[in-house]
């Protein structure tokens, strides 16, 4: 593992101060827009039309809250050779004109979108959008060039086509721009992971029989927002016999002694996301659970050890078990269990790594890529499983891990249970034949071993 050069002082501090350079947000905005413009310039497209809030934030550095994420209510146009134009939700445009000086005020405009069909054709809204985009393309001399769209509803696509616009996919141009992270982006990804480090400390404290999965999810949400998270996209909490097969969703299940439990925390801090699994045991572990965790960790470490510039994703996928070895009929059936995915303003970015596609379509790793690697191993007890995930940065000579909560070995949470025979034996040694003065607490305390693994 190597360490990248720091771009700012006090990297785990989350405030701006006057006495040292922290994250330079002005430079972050400039770098992201420059990368988007360069990617567009290298393509055959005349312009990009964006509805994806991740792309809109990356290109315009604006954000109006997570309520807008699934509405397709905002749209931005990036013309070749020009600055982005954003049509935003009503008065949000006025707010940007006043407080977002990095773009010309006239480039922030109010506009209404079809909003996934909520504004149908008969309202005139879809065709108004289509004409607006067509007019901007004409003004920039780009009407005859293809327009790349990142994502849109069919109502919008058909309206653009009625306006004579040539519509094609624009998502790859934007994903190419986002593929390499700047030092400031990496610093924000690191801070985002740091919030989750703290949440896992709290989860480890909470784990005990009688706690519900959804209680842990609720507390994790609370703590993340208290620390500054903008959005908690999802928290997986999976325990006991729900571990196998992986259901990818939390429930109201009650934790019980001896349960294996794994968690995934996906949230956004300053626009940058995490995907960060950890597995724990509740109160008592068996050999099958330990073996599954060890195997899961070995698969993950084998993949991480390969990370460096020039390595290709097929080599990483090759170290993972086949579908047949995992007990599945084909790779699609177990997709996501042994998995890698770029992470940034979006949860899934380049490179994506799996046995479904990487063996035939490898991608070379580059310095500045940031991605998550995750593995899964079912236990032979038929109910438990281990799931671990690390976020890694490709450095000039190798990698750096951003996710730091200990995970080298399986950690056991909750109360340490003590056998009556242990009390009698300890009593005979320490307090006479009657065992006077020896309690379960004193025996448990003497048996405590510090959790294995240290922040890496």
Steps between C-alpha positions, in 0.01 A plus 500: 500500500626848415398843622396779263629853536262715703341797323377669816588532867309320777341259250240370744378849595170590335489878548664788316738716703711810439826359634573207266397367160219248523306373197507763227140490373559768237767283345279192535227672297745608232660157470170315465369735232832486315490119499141498371586748223808301400303175485232667286767646271649154448161356399288531187223679688407863460360535851395312811154517656498388863216394727706282735552709817848354539603632159326834556691546825829391342466747211318797661590455870138557602282298734143554621448201726439130470124546459572580133709189432235281337284772342693594182387853586832674423695494177831644383651545155876501442570618143835435335718806556259660747401514865216291643145635508281376784120507502410456864191457715333842527667730750809277525621672183482839672695361795777384266511840328563660838730248662670288230739750339708236321258506204346803325169598667316475169596131481274425797141492378167379627351217300242226533571146384260212425606346834476139394167550327328692780479786249365313194503614139163677524644748753745628240789461745688226310495688169600824673808322633573353157481842334717660768776249443467524121526880516812487717663253263425729203639801686825312562517365144453144623152410378628255237720316751382214722373591847614263774244440775603333826154379604145611423142378483353410162273804511809722492681296234199512269465877553865552405451290189190701402718811525740344250779426746720196438500318834758243604661368817712749691559303818835357389644846433412608852619177660831544319530849650427366849728194471817665638459681830685821579687530832211706635247233401711233667518711816119522507465126440740447791294727726181325394651165599611653830139564597427132444798400714322673788168335419659155514638582843142569609362189330762286673389649833130438425521139389341266753201264521172691508600773254311517171669545164288810439612650833858489379397652168319783680795578728741493206282750313489726804874494558584560134276805481638630830849483350404680179379241250279644224329176409484148637429307184474162667609299800496126469463316831494124451523249784461135594331277245435804278872504416470214254403576230577872519162682476647852453247661737453547876201367696337496844692188601607474864868423560565178693805348671751359254368692200729612225401850383628713214431859405548728201495877542438709189484873559614830350719768657551816292372297205747211539383152588597193692433131452645341809418151639601352832410167665472430874398213724253545785609344826640167388670363191527155344771350280291526184456875551870551560591296192258695281642830620857386441417389146308821427799706618744295293298556182488872574869531587599310186311755292636802689858375465472531121395865500752726327518706179501280191335200666189386314163418651491148356797406719312621807183310406704184441599474868136471603313166508283393210124483523518122513744511790253723685211265427329707229414387145656801324678829564191718461327308779771599749577842353606750765629249754861530375497848356684823436364839401631851459368744756477879505199727464323181388495159659581315179770655284794374296660254542244228559647160584322164493533153354190577291684742271859578602659179371395587144507880531794596720577860594844626600526663841626859508642719772221698665229238457303429817293185528347263751584130510258268680489127562253255652535148638218282629576291807466124508251525788236576234390834643795732564721691257779756490497818292789751495571804286786745468528822300837539330682781320739415218826677591811540279650175630208305645198578712373671812201381703248764610276275712672464836271324748680176600408207280808279480329244724145434615407717799260364762265760649269494801538342842756227558314197636656295779441133587422399854791255485732794438372667817567188704847452351593863555353488848718203586810678377432849631249493784487167675285194444175687543587745221418796723560837338508368142225620266415467133613859452845440649552187293379674185722800568806282539419327172461816295731516201540816296325479160726367229600729220613861500410790271693446180 
